[in-house]
């Protein structure tokens, strides 16, 4: 049976408790039989893979691979994932380069099928990195089964640090943030933006994100999230805004039910 994370309270209370108990809880989660079996299978069999098709035809391997990149929902999209992996990331017209969701590009880059010099999955340290990413993301999902705002907050802390230290240009960092569905959700909630915001012109979205961020932290660029204190600041604001939104939704529903009873 997979270890179920303990979530005490909600919002910032739950977040603070989770931070205090993170090491103990993640260790217990990783030791769960189902998780450890998946990790062991990956370590024992990824070395036998020679092509993208070898990988995508092994469902157990793909469970770990997709889980490590937050792409669990693509487990049945074998043809699509084979195309993503086999085309690699170096060609401008590679599918991974044409998708707004940059998780696919990260996956294609890391494995390197179809890229000059690749693939990279037999390089020392690769297996351990994938295993760590898988455990981290699966723990986030398990937390999210109890409180999805906490899952998104955990994902935001990790992703924002990775993007901020990537060395990309300011605009490229923002486009990466906007191209990550979980991270975009956090930002839109943090900035109190409407659900229709994503339909606006992409340049206007970028300008809005940058302006709203500057209004909160005094800096409009993603590079500031290399600083842990800034990441904490934005995540705490997200959790507060999320809790306010949930409270308002609950209150509205209660009012509607009360009116219907008369």
C-alpha positions as CSV (number, residue, x, y, z in Angstrom):
1,X,0.0,0.0,0.0
2,X,1.4,3.4,-1.0
3,X,2.0,5.8,1.9
4,X,-0.6,8.5,2.1
5,X,0.9,12.0,3.0
6,X,-0.4,13.6,6.2
7,X,-2.0,17.0,5.5
8,X,-2.9,19.0,8.6
9,X,-5.3,21.9,8.1
10,X,-5.5,23.9,4.9
11,X,-3.8,26.9,3.2
12,X,-0.7,28.3,4.9
13,X,-1.3,26.1,8.0
14,X,-1.1,23.0,6.0
15,X,1.8,24.3,3.9
16,X,3.9,25.1,7.0
17,X,3.1,21.6,8.5
18,X,4.1,20.0,5.3
19,X,7.4,21.9,5.1
20,X,8.3,20.8,8.7
21,X,7.5,17.1,8.0
22,X,8.7,16.9,4.3
23,X,11.8,14.8,4.8
24,X,10.1,12.2,7.0
25,X,7.1,12.0,4.8
26,X,8.9,11.7,1.5
27,X,11.1,9.0,2.9
28,X,8.1,7.0,4.0
29,X,6.5,7.6,0.6
30,X,9.5,6.4,-1.3
31,X,9.7,3.2,0.8
32,X,6.1,2.3,-0.2
33,X,6.1,-1.1,-2.0
34,X,4.4,0.2,-5.2
35,X,6.8,3.2,-5.5
36,X,9.9,1.1,-4.7
37,X,8.9,-1.6,-7.2
38,X,8.5,1.0,-10.0
39,X,11.9,2.6,-9.1
40,X,13.7,-0.8,-9.1
41,X,12.1,-1.8,-12.4
42,X,13.2,1.4,-14.0
43,X,16.8,1.1,-12.8
44,X,17.0,-2.6,-13.8
45,X,15.6,-2.2,-17.3
46,X,16.3,1.3,-18.7
47,X,19.8,0.2,-19.7
48,X,18.2,-2.3,-22.2
49,X,16.6,0.6,-24.1
50,X,18.2,1.5,-27.4
51,X,15.5,3.5,-29.2
52,X,12.5,5.7,-28.4
53,X,10.2,2.9,-29.5
54,X,11.9,0.5,-27.1
55,X,11.1,2.9,-24.3
56,X,7.5,3.8,-25.3
57,X,6.6,0.1,-25.8
58,X,7.4,-0.7,-22.2
59,X,4.5,0.6,-20.1
60,X,6.2,0.1,-16.8
61,X,9.2,2.2,-17.9
62,X,7.0,4.9,-19.3
63,X,5.1,5.0,-16.0
64,X,8.3,6.2,-14.3
65,X,9.4,8.4,-17.2
66,X,6.1,10.2,-17.6
67,X,5.7,10.4,-13.9
68,X,9.1,12.1,-13.5
69,X,8.1,14.9,-15.9
70,X,4.5,15.4,-14.7
71,X,3.1,13.9,-17.9
72,X,1.3,10.9,-16.3
73,X,-1.9,11.5,-18.3
74,X,0.0,10.6,-21.5
75,X,0.6,7.0,-20.5
76,X,-1.8,5.7,-23.2
77,X,-0.6,8.2,-25.9
78,X,2.1,5.8,-27.1
79,X,2.3,7.1,-30.7
80,X,2.4,10.7,-29.5
81,X,5.1,10.1,-26.9
82,X,7.2,8.1,-29.4
83,X,7.1,11.0,-31.8
84,X,8.1,13.4,-29.0
85,X,11.1,11.3,-28.0
86,X,12.3,10.1,-31.4
87,X,12.4,13.6,-32.9
88,X,14.5,14.9,-30.1
89,X,14.9,18.6,-29.3
90,X,17.6,20.0,-31.6
91,X,15.6,20.4,-34.8
92,X,13.5,23.5,-35.0
93,X,10.6,21.5,-36.4
94,X,10.7,18.8,-33.8
95,X,7.3,18.3,-32.2
96,X,8.6,19.1,-28.7
97,X,9.7,22.5,-30.0
98,X,6.3,23.2,-31.4
99,X,4.3,22.6,-28.3
100,X,3.5,25.3,-25.8
101,X,3.8,22.9,-22.9
102,X,7.6,22.9,-22.3
103,X,7.5,19.7,-20.2
104,X,7.7,17.8,-23.5
105,X,10.7,19.7,-24.6
106,X,12.5,19.0,-21.3
107,X,11.7,15.3,-21.7
108,X,13.0,15.2,-25.3
109,X,16.2,17.2,-24.3
110,X,17.0,14.9,-21.3
111,X,16.7,11.6,-23.2
112,X,18.2,12.9,-26.5
113,X,16.8,10.3,-28.9
114,X,17.2,11.8,-32.4
115,X,19.7,14.4,-31.1
116,X,23.4,14.5,-32.1
117,X,25.4,12.7,-29.4
118,X,22.3,11.2,-27.8
119,X,20.6,9.3,-26.3
120,X,21.6,10.2,-22.8
121,X,19.8,7.7,-20.6
122,X,22.9,5.6,-20.1
123,X,25.0,8.5,-18.8
124,X,26.0,8.1,-15.1
125,X,23.6,9.8,-12.8
126,X,20.7,9.8,-15.3
127,X,18.8,6.9,-13.6
128,X,19.1,8.5,-10.2
129,X,17.9,11.9,-11.5
130,X,14.8,10.3,-13.1
131,X,14.1,8.3,-9.9
132,X,14.3,11.4,-7.8
133,X,12.0,13.4,-10.1
134,X,9.5,10.6,-10.2
135,X,9.4,10.3,-6.4
136,X,9.1,14.1,-6.0
137,X,6.2,14.4,-8.5
138,X,4.4,11.3,-7.3
139,X,4.5,12.6,-3.7
140,X,3.1,15.9,-4.9
141,X,0.3,14.1,-6.6
142,X,-0.4,12.1,-3.4
143,X,-0.6,15.4,-1.5
144,X,-2.8,16.9,-4.2
145,X,-5.3,14.1,-3.8
146,X,-6.0,15.7,-0.4
147,X,-5.4,19.3,-1.3
148,X,-4.6,20.3,-4.9
149,X,-3.5,23.8,-4.0
150,X,-0.6,22.3,-1.9
151,X,0.4,20.1,-4.9
152,X,0.5,23.2,-7.1
153,X,2.5,25.1,-4.5
154,X,5.1,22.4,-4.2
155,X,5.4,22.2,-8.0
156,X,5.8,26.0,-8.2
157,X,8.6,26.1,-5.7
158,X,10.5,23.4,-7.7
159,X,9.8,24.7,-11.2
160,X,10.4,28.4,-10.4
161,X,13.9,27.6,-9.1
162,X,14.7,25.5,-12.1
163,X,13.5,28.1,-14.6
164,X,15.2,31.0,-12.7
165,X,18.6,29.3,-12.7
166,X,18.3,28.1,-16.3
167,X,20.3,31.0,-17.8
168,X,17.6,31.7,-20.4
169,X,16.5,35.3,-21.3
170,X,13.9,37.1,-19.2
171,X,11.2,36.6,-21.9
172,X,12.2,33.0,-22.4
173,X,11.8,32.3,-18.7
174,X,8.3,33.9,-18.7
175,X,7.2,31.9,-21.7
176,X,8.4,28.8,-19.9
177,X,6.3,29.7,-16.9
178,X,3.3,30.4,-19.2
179,X,3.8,27.2,-21.0
180,X,3.7,25.1,-17.8
181,X,0.0,24.4,-17.0
182,X,0.5,23.9,-13.3
183,X,2.7,26.9,-12.9
184,X,0.4,29.1,-15.0
185,X,-2.4,28.1,-12.8
186,X,-0.5,29.2,-9.7
187,X,0.4,32.5,-11.3
188,X,-3.1,33.3,-12.5
189,X,-4.5,32.6,-9.0
190,X,-1.7,34.6,-7.4
191,X,-2.4,37.6,-9.7
192,X,-6.2,37.2,-9.4
193,X,-6.6,36.8,-13.1
194,X,-9.9,35.6,-14.7
195,X,-10.2,32.2,-16.3
196,X,-10.4,33.8,-19.7
197,X,-7.0,35.4,-19.4
198,X,-5.3,32.6,-21.4
199,X,-7.3,33.6,-24.5
200,X,-5.6,37.0,-24.7
201,X,-2.7,37.8,-27.1
202,X,0.4,36.1,-25.8
203,X,2.4,39.4,-25.7
204,X,-0.3,41.0,-23.6
205,X,-0.3,38.0,-21.2
206,X,3.5,38.4,-20.8
207,X,3.2,42.1,-20.1
208,X,0.4,41.5,-17.6
209,X,2.3,38.7,-15.8
210,X,5.4,41.0,-15.6
211,X,3.5,44.0,-14.3
212,X,1.6,42.0,-11.7
213,X,4.8,40.4,-10.5
214,X,6.5,43.7,-10.1
215,X,3.6,45.0,-8.1
216,X,4.0,42.2,-5.6
217,X,7.8,41.8,-5.3
218,X,9.1,45.0,-6.9
219,X,10.7,42.9,-9.7
220,X,9.0,41.8,-12.9
221,X,11.5,39.1,-13.9
222,X,11.4,35.3,-13.2
223,X,15.2,35.3,-12.4
224,X,14.3,36.6,-8.9
225,X,13.0,33.2,-8.0
226,X,16.5,31.9,-7.7
227,X,16.1,33.4,-4.2
228,X,14.3,31.1,-1.8
229,X,12.6,34.0,0.1
230,X,11.0,35.3,-3.1
231,X,9.7,31.8,-3.9
232,X,8.2,31.5,-0.5
233,X,6.6,35.0,-0.8
234,X,4.8,34.1,-4.1
235,X,3.7,30.7,-2.9
236,X,2.3,32.1,0.3
237,X,0.4,34.7,-1.6
238,X,-0.9,31.9,-4.0
239,X,-2.1,29.8,-1.0
240,X,-3.9,32.9,0.5
241,X,-5.5,33.8,-2.8
242,X,-6.5,30.2,-3.4
243,X,-8.1,29.9,0.1
244,X,-10.0,33.2,-0.4
245,X,-11.3,32.0,-3.8
246,X,-12.4,28.6,-2.3
247,X,-14.1,30.4,0.6
248,X,-16.0,32.7,-1.8
249,X,-17.1,29.8,-3.9
250,X,-18.3,27.9,-0.9
251,X,-20.2,30.9,0.4
252,X,-21.8,31.5,-3.0
253,X,-22.9,27.8,-3.1
254,X,-24.3,28.0,0.4
255,X,-26.3,31.2,-0.5
256,X,-27.7,29.5,-3.6
257,X,-28.8,26.4,-1.6
258,X,-30.4,28.6,1.0
259,X,-32.4,30.5,-1.6
260,X,-33.5,27.3,-3.2
261,X,-34.9,26.0,0.1
262,X,-37.5,28.9,0.2
